[in-house]
Amino acid sequence: MRKRRTIIAIVIALTLCLGLSAYWNAATTVRDGDTDANIMSDAGSETGQNVEKKKGGNKVVKVLTAPWRGLRKLFGGGDDDNKLQRLSEKDVEKFESTGTTRINDSNSPVEAKPSASGSAREHLAQGRTLLSLGRVNEAIAELSMATSLDPRLSDAYNMLGVAYDRKGMHEQAKNSYNRAIKIEPEDAQTLNNLGFSLYLNGNYRAAVDKLKRAAKLAPTDPRILNNLALAQSRLGKYDDAYKNFARAGGEVTGRLNTASMLERLGRDDEALKHYEAARRAQPNSAVVLRKLADLYRRTGRNSEAQTIEHALANETAAKGN
């Protein structure tokens, strides 16, 4: 009986470890993206392209199912989720010639082509789901089928653009976004996705142009506003960037995000001004105090750092009581 309990305990421990590993891997695949965007996301500010009509997801279910997904991968039952895959020019030609051809490359197993049955919107929905799961090849096949069945379905072109971006095929992505915009010129999410694509490729002025248009159409969308602020930061327009960061997340978040961008460029004096303004707006914020103390230390202003650290210690003690 004791031996049986020991074996069960080992199996449970192994399952949990595999689950945590799978969860960590899924959570860290985004590190391949833009560093500034990752910093903003880590701080709780939405950035990047939008592939879902409804945000979020059932995180509890994801955590609970992670062990079984880990075991599935261990014993060969996994798929190509979250793998970045590259296309050859030959593959691209295949996709451009038909709406049902799948991209095959060295990283991808051969999979069945999507069925021609079903409506364009059904293929769009399936493509969107596959894209959100990181199964980019299959997503492209489904989305291409959707555009083939309904050449006026702008959402399919938009999602196809996101999929091509993930493949590193940015020219094809831009063409897909432009086709979507031609059909629906005032679709804020397509403009956002195109703008972020341009941002990732260093075309910051064009990115700002597209993201400004998106922000006018969706003035309260935090993802669009944060993307716009990121692009403006790359152009050195930090006052404009702060305004949009603040519109997206409030004054303190705006100050912190702008200061982070300035710190990355070594513009510590300007960053300090934003941290100090954030402290005036929210004197008891542990995050603000910690950031301010760290930068004071790094710039050799030790007495000021000590004052902030003392305030942080008092604030922590007060919350503990």
N, C-alpha and C positions, 0 to 999 in steps of 0.2 A: 504493500500500500504506500509506504514511504517513497519507494522508488518511482511509483506511478505519479505521486504528487510532485516529485522533483522534476520528472520529465515534463509534466504539464506546466510547471513554473518556468522551465527553460523555454518551452515553446511560446508561452505568453510573453516572456521578456524579449525573445527574438522577434516576435511579431511587432511588439511596441517599438523596438529599436528600428526595425525596417520601416515602420510607419512614420516615425519621426524623421528618418532619413529621407523618405519620399516627400514628406511635407516640406523639409528644408530645401531639397532640390527644387521643388516646384516654386518655392517662395524666392529662391535666389537666382532663377534663370533670367530675371529682368536685369541683373547686373550687367548683361551684355549691352544694355541700352546707353543712352546719353547720360553722362555723369551728373550734370546739373539737374536733369529731369529726375534722376534717381534720388538725388539729395532732397529735392522738393517732395517726392513721393514718400520718402522715409520720414519726412517732417509732417506728413499728413495732408499735403497739398496735391490734389489730383492733377496729373499731367498726361500728355501723350494722346494717342488716338483712341477713339471710342468705337468698339465693335459690337456693343450690345445696346439695345433700345432701353433695357432696364438695367440699372446698375446694381452691383452687389452680388449676392449669392449666398447659399447656405453654408457658412463656414463650419458649423457644427458637423454637418454631414461630411464635409470634406475631411475634417480631422478624424472622424470615426471610421471613415472608409480608407484612410491613408494606409493602415497596416495591411489591408487586403490588396490594395494596389501595389504595395511594396512586395508582397509575396508573389503576386502575379508577374511582376517584372523579374523577380529572382528566378522563377521557374519558366521563363520564356514566354509568358503570356502578355508581355507589354506591347506597346505600340510606339509610334514615333512622336508621342506627345512632347512638346516643348523643345524639340530638336531643331536647331537652325539648319536649313537645308539650302543648298545652292542649285541654281539652274544653269544649264548650258544654253548656248545660243540655239542649238538644235531643238532643245526642249521648248524654248520660247516660241520658235517658229511653229511648232506643233499646236501650241495653245492659241496662237493668233489665227491659225487656219481653221480651227473647229472649236465648238463650245463644249465638247465632251472628252477631249484628250487629256489624260493625266500626265503630270510631270514625273518622269522616272530619273532618279539620280543614284549615286553610289550609297547614299545614306537612307534610301527609302525602299522598303519592300514593294514588290509589285502588288497592286491592289486592283480590285474590280472597278471598272468605270461606273459612274453613276447611271442609274436607270433613266431611260428617256421618259418613263411614265411620271406622272405628277405635274403639278403646275409650276410655273416660274417662281411663285412665292414660296412654294414648298421647298424647292431647291435652294432658294435664298435662305430660308430658315435653317435648313440643314447645313448650308455653307457657313452661316454665322456661328452655329453651334460648334462645328468642327474647328473654325478659326479660333474661337475662344478657348478651345482645348489644346491649341497648338498643333493641330493636325493640318498643316498648311497645304500640303499637296492635295489632300482630299477636298479641302475647302475650295481650292482653286477650281477643281473639277466641277464641284456642285455649283459654284457661282458662275462659272463659264456656261454651264448648262442653263442657268437662270437667264443670263443675258441672251443666250441663243433663242430661248423660248419667248422672251419678251425684251426686245431691244430698247424699250422705253422704261425699263425698271431701273431707276437711278440708284436705289439702295444696293443692288447687286454690283453695279460698277464701283460704287463706293467701297464695299467690302472687298471686292477684287483688288482695288488699289491698296488696301491695307495688307492683303495677302502678298501681293507683289513686293511691297515694302519689306515685309518680313523675310522675303527671299533675297533681298538685296537688289531687286530689279526695279530701281527707282524710276527709270524712264517709262517703263510699262505701267508702273503705279501712277505716275503723273498723267499719263494718257487716260487711264481708267477714271481717275478723279475728274479730269476735264470733261469726259463724256457724261459723267453723272451731273456735273454742274451745268452742262449745256442743256440737260433735260430739266433740272431743277436749280436754277441760278441762285435761289435764296435758301438753300439747305445748309444750315449752320454747321451740322456735323461733318458734312463732306468738305466744306471749306476748312474746318478745323483739322481734319485728317490730312488734307493736302498741305495746309500751312505747317503742320508738325513735320510732315515728310520733307518739305523744303528746309525747315530748320535743321533737321538731322543731317541734311546734305550741305549745310553751310551757306545756303542761299537765304540769308537772314532778312534782307530787305523785302524780297518776295514773300517770305514767310509772314512778316509783319503785315504786309498788305492783305494777304488772305485772312489772317487771324483777326485783323481789325474788322473786316467785313463780317466774319463769323460773330464777333463780339457785338456788333450792331444788331445782328439778327437774334442773338441770344445773350442779352446783356447781363444775365445773372448766372451764366454757366461757368462754374469755377474752373473746370478743365480748360476751356477756351481762354479764359482770362490769364490763367497761369502759363499756358503755352505762349500767349502773346507777351507776357512779362519776360519769359525766358529769352525769346527772340530779341526783345528790346534790350535786354541785358547784354547780349552778344554784340549789339551795335553801340554799346556804351551809353544808352539812354536810360540811366538808372532812375531818374525822377519819374519817367513814364512807367518804367517797370514797377516801381514801388506802388504807384497809383493802381495798377492792375492787380498786383499781388494783394493789395488792401481790399480792392473790390471783390476779390475772390474769397478772402479769408478773414477780413477785418484788419484793423490797424496794426495790432501786435504781430500777427502772422505776416503781414506785409513787410513790416520792419525786419523781422527775423529772416525772411526769405531774401530780401534785398541785401542785408548784411552778409548772408552766406555767399551770395554771388560775388560781392566785393572782396570778401576774405579770400576767395579762391584766386583772385587776381592780385593778391597782396596789397590791396588798397585798404589797409587796416584803419587808418584815420577816418575814412568815410564810413567803414563798417561800424566803428565805435559810435559814430553819431546816430546811426540807426538803432544800435543796441541801447544806447542811452535814452533815445526817444521812446523805445519800447518799454524801458523801465519806468519812465514818467507816466506812460499810459497804464501800466500794470506793475506797480511797485513790488508786489509780493509774488510775482511769477518766478518759480524756481528755475524754469527753463531760461528765462531772460537773465536772471542773476548768474547762472552757471556760464552762459555764453559770454557775458560781460566780464566775469572774473577770469575766464580762460584767456580772453583776448588781452586783458590788461596784463596778465602774467607774461604772455608771449611777447608783448611789446615793451616789457621792462618797467611797467608802471605798477610796481609791487605794492606800494602803500595803498593805492586805489583798489588793487586786487584784494588786499587783506580786508578792506572795508566792505567790499561786496561779499567776500566769503563769510565774514562775520554776520552780515545780514541774511545770507543764505542759511547759515547754521541756525540762526534764531527762527527763521521761517520754518525750517524742517522740524525743529524742536516744538514749535507751536502747533504744527499739524499733528505731531506725535502725541501731543496732549489732547 
